[in-house]
């Protein structure tokens, strides 16, 4: 009986312990669930708040982006306006120069220049082949410049020595003072300072003498190549404008010629002027120290 009662008692104790354990475990879960629920509620609220802030930031970002685009557009417009203003104030200059005249076509050249209201520079010699006895004065009176290209333009004579060159130069200077009332301060050496018919030492000596006497010598940076009398007017135009495109933005000193063989030059001149104007060039006559285009 005792053993049977103990067995029942043990079973009862075991049952009580199991029940207590179950209650403890269940109670623990019951206690834990409210904490988890509160945490989830808090996180959800924070998530909603963050989403709201993100929406506000996105809206603000779009507003700032729109403002930025407007400011950049205004900046571009201001820069474009400034560029146009600078271009208009500092437009490059084209100096048309005609060597070796006066010649058969000088009067026609003057008419074309007058039509386009373009000043030019005539580097003349003492031989007047124009048929107009007053052509030197007429060139000046129409707003163009005269330059000294030596009286004889005889390479063998003028490049025999510095003295011979300067004497020939002064002969033309006296002639122009008598015919046009001026003594030009600008000189172009026949063939330019890069010519190969005179020694480099002689050219250097002549340049030094010109500078000592107050002359300004000027070469060119564009050659129409109209000394080649086989070239057509369109070809001469192309020669000038193609070189101008390579020097776009720089001042141009353009070498042309004014002899009885330069009819193509006369025909090309209007299109040369128009093409340079289309590229934004203005025109002027040369004067002392206005441009530094020198081969040596």
Residue pairs with C-beta under 8 A, 6 or more apart in sequence:
87 280
91 280
91 281
91 282
92 248
92 249
92 250
92 251
92 252
92 280
92 281
92 282
93 251
93 252
93 281
93 282
93 283
93 284
93 291
94 244
94 251
94 252
94 254
94 276
94 281
94 282
94 283
94 284
95 120
95 121
95 251
95 252
95 253
95 254
95 283
95 284
95 285
95 286
95 291
96 113
96 118
96 120
96 121
96 254
96 256
96 269
96 272
96 273
96 283
97 120
97 121
97 122
97 123
97 147
97 188
97 218
97 220
97 253
97 254
97 255
97 256
97 286
98 106
98 109
98 120
98 121
98 122
98 123
98 256
98 257
98 258
99 123
99 149
99 188
99 190
99 255
99 256
99 257
99 258
100 123
100 125
100 149
100 153
100 257
100 258
100 259
101 122
101 124
101 125
101 129
101 130
101 257
101 258
101 259
102 122
102 124
102 128
102 129
102 130
102 132
102 135
102 136
102 139
102 258
103 129
103 130
103 258
103 259
103 260
103 262
104 129
104 130
104 131
104 259
104 260
105 258
105 259
105 260
105 262
105 263
105 265
105 266
106 122
106 130
106 132
106 135
106 139
106 258
107 130
107 131
107 132
107 135
108 266
109 120
109 258
109 266
109 269
110 138
110 139
110 142
110 144
112 266
112 269
112 270
112 273
113 119
113 120
113 142
113 144
113 269
114 142
115 270
116 270
116 273
118 273
118 283
119 143
119 144
119 145
119 283
119 284
119 285
120 144
120 145
120 283
120 285
121 144
121 145
121 146
121 147
121 186
121 285
121 286
122 139
122 144
122 145
122 146
122 147
122 258
123 147
123 148
123 149
123 188
124 136
124 139
124 146
124 147
124 148
124 149
124 172
124 176
125 149
125 150
125 151
125 152
125 153
125 172
126 151
126 152
126 171
126 172
126 175
127 152
127 153
128 135
128 136
129 259
129 260
132 138
134 179
136 146
136 176
136 179
136 180
137 179
137 180
137 181
139 146
139 180
140 146
140 180
140 181
140 182
143 285
144 285
145 184
145 186
145 285
145 286
145 287
146 176
146 180
146 182
146 184
147 184
147 186
147 187
147 188
147 218
147 286
148 169
148 172
148 173
148 176
148 184
148 186
148 187
148 188
148 215
149 172
149 187
149 188
149 190
150 158
150 165
150 168
150 169
150 172
150 189
150 190
151 168
151 169
151 171
151 172
151 175
152 158
152 168
152 171
153 190
154 168
155 190
155 191
155 195
155 197
155 198
157 164
157 168
158 164
158 165
158 168
158 190
159 165
159 197
159 198
159 202
161 202
162 202
162 205
162 206
162 209
165 206
166 206
166 209
166 213
169 187
173 183
173 184
176 182
176 183
176 184
177 183
185 214
185 215
185 216
185 287
185 288
186 215
186 216
186 217
186 218
186 286
186 287
186 288
187 210
187 215
187 216
187 217
187 218
188 217
188 218
188 219
189 195
189 203
189 206
189 217
191 197
191 198
192 219
192 220
192 295
193 203
193 207
193 217
193 219
193 294
193 295
193 296
194 219
194 295
194 296
195 203
198 206
200 296
203 296
204 296
207 217
207 296
210 216
210 217
211 217
215 288
216 288
216 289
217 294
218 253
218 286
218 291
218 293
218 294
219 253
219 293
219 294
219 295
220 253
220 254
220 255
220 293
221 243
221 247
221 250
221 252
221 253
221 293
222 240
222 243
222 244
222 247
222 252
222 253
222 254
222 255
223 239
223 243
223 255
224 236
224 239
224 240
224 254
224 255
224 256
224 265
224 268
224 272
225 231
225 236
225 239
226 236
226 256
226 257
226 262
226 264
226 265
226 268
227 257
229 261
229 262
229 264
231 239
231 264
232 264
233 264
233 265
233 267
233 268
233 271
234 268
234 271
236 264
236 265
236 268
236 272
237 268
237 271
237 272
237 275
240 254
240 268
240 272
240 275
240 276
241 272
241 275
241 276
241 279
244 252
244 275
244 276
244 279
244 281
245 279
248 279
251 291
251 293
252 276
252 281
253 286
253 291
253 293
254 272
256 262
256 265
256 269
257 265
258 265
273 283
276 283
284 290
